[in-house]
Amino acid sequence: MGLYSKFVLPKIVNCVCGLKPTRKQREKVVPQATGKVLEIGIGSGLNLPFYNTEQVDHITGIDPAPEMWELNSWKGDIEVNYVQSSAEDLNLENDSFDSIVCTYTLCTIPNAQKALSEIMRVLKPSGKFIFTEHGLAPDPSVMKTQNRINPYWKRLGGGCNLNRNMEELISVNGFKFSSFDKMYIPGWKPASFNYWGVAEKIKV
């Protein structure tokens, strides 16, 4: 790991992901988590202030970058267990979580389909997959910019992709939406088209 990735990038990501528009998005979805929670890409713990302490029993937070978790300053009442792990290979039991929270993380996972398969595996049959993500914009001009600059953005942004269609990605990997919204939030348009909601396992 280079010096940029280890020392500079975590602080940049923490700053950008903590801006007011993204905080408002987190505030919309994170309080819906209940019971035993798995957070995918917990980073520095930016979601932790938004959990409802009366509804959540315990949080397991996974992230492949411990230098991100080292930036956290969580002092709340919910017990949080950090695990250094990739979302594509979770060393966790099947059907073990009531809620799985994923915010601004699917854009960076190299194999997002495999990660969603793992999320499906460890989520209880009655569980909720709670998410907010940025991704592919609907406007052709913005989409063109996203596609053009994505290779460079990805290298500078720790693997972040601007142009993933999050609605399609989630829905074709075994989930159905119980609530879903998408729109631009304030910010630079190529990075500010957001998808958010709650999804459940498709019953078979």
N, C-alpha and C positions, 0 to 999 in steps of 0.2 A: 504494500500500500504506500503510495507516495505521500509526501508532506502535505500537498494540497488536500488530498482526500481525507487524511487523518486529522489535520489541525485546522484547516481553513473551511472546507466544505461543510462540516457539521454546524459551524456557527452561522454560515450563510443560510443553510437550510432551516435552521432553528429560527432565524430572524424572519425569513420570508414566510414560513409556515405559521408564524405567530402574528401576522398582520391582521388588522381588524376584520376585513372581509372573510378571511378563513376562520377566524375565531367565531364569527357569527354562524358560519356553516357548521362548525363543530357543536355549537350551542344548540342547533336545531336537532341534531341526530343523537349525540352521545347520551343525553338523559334518558333515552328509550331503552338503554341496556338494563338488564335485570339478571339476578342470580349470579352464577359463576360465569365470569367474562374472560374471553380471550381477546386481546388487542393485537392486531397485526400491524407491525411497524410502529411500535410505541415511541420510538425516537427519544426525545427529551421529556416526554410526558405532557405534551401540550393539551391532551384531552382530559387529563386527570381532574382538573377543577370542575368539569362539566358532568361528571358522573353523579347520579342521585345516590347519596350514601344510604338512604333508607331502602333502596331497591337492589343494591349490588352487594354480594357477599364477599367476593374476592376477585382480583384481576391478575391474570397472567399476561404479561406483556412481552412479545417477542420482537427482536430486531437483530439483524446481522452485524450492526455497528455499535459496539459497546461505548465508543467515544461519544455517540449521541446520548446514550443513557446517562453518561457521566455529567451531562449538562443539566440534568433534572434537579429540581429543588422541592419535590413533592413533600408536603408536611400534613397531608390529610388523614382522615380516619380509616379509609379503605386500605386493606392490606394489598400490596402490589408485589408480585414476584417477577423479576426480570429474567428472561431466558435468551441467551444469545443463540439465535436460530434463523434460518431462512424459512420463509413461508412456503416454499416449495417442498420442504421435507420436515414436517412437524413430528417431533418425537413425543406425541401425545396420543392418548387413548381415543378410540372411536366414540362418537356420541357423548362427549364429555362436557360440552359447554352449552349454557342456556342462551348466551349472546356472544356474537363475534363482531367486533368493531374494527373498521378499516377506514382510515381517513387519509387522503392524499398519499396513498401507498401503492395501489395497484399500478400506478404510472411507472414505478421504478423497478418492479419485480421482473426479472428477465423472462421467466416463463409464467405469465399471469394465469394461464389456463391450468397449469399444474398446481399453482397456489390455490386457486378456487376449488380444485378437486380435493385438496387437503382441507380447506375450510369446510367443504361439504362433509367430509369424512368425520371431522371432530365435532361438528355441530349436532346437537340433539335433534331428533325428528321434529320436535315442536319448537326448536330454537329460532332465533332471529339473526340474520346477517345485516348489520347496520353500517351504512357507508356514506361517505361524501368524497367525491373524486373530481378532478378536472380532466378534461379530455377533448376529443374531437368536436370542433365547433360546427354549427349547421351552415354558416355562411361560406360560400365558395371562396371568397377572397381571403377570409381568415384561415380557412382550411388549407388553402394554397400556401400561405405563410407558414403554417404549422408543419406541413409536409416538407417544405423547402429547408427550414432551419432545424428540423428535429435531430438530424445526425450530430450537429454541432452542440445543440442544447443538451442532448443526452450525455455527451462527453463532459461538459462543464457542470451539469446538474446531478451528478451521481447516478446516472442511469434513467433519469426522469424523461418520459416520453410525453410529448404534447398532443399526439394525434391518436390516442387509443379511444375507440368507441366504447365507453364504459357500459352503456345500456345493453349493447349487443354482447359484450364480453361476459357480463354477469348472467344475462338471460339464456345464453346458449350453453351455459355450464351447470345446468340442473337447478336453477333458481327461478322462482316467480316472484314478482313484486307485489307486496301488500300495500306499499306506498312508494311513489316515485315522482321526482320533479327534476327539471333541468332548465338552466338559464345562465346568462352571463351574470357574474358578480362583479363588483367594482374592481378595476385593474386592467392590465394589458390584455387585450382581447385574446391573443393566441394562447394565453395561459389561464384564462378566467372563465371559460365555459364549464360550468359545474353540473354534475349529476349527483343526486342524493336520494336516500330513501331507506326502506327496509325490504329485505327479501327473505323468502322462506324456501325450504327444500320442496321440490316438486314431488308430491306423493305418487308412488308407483305401486 
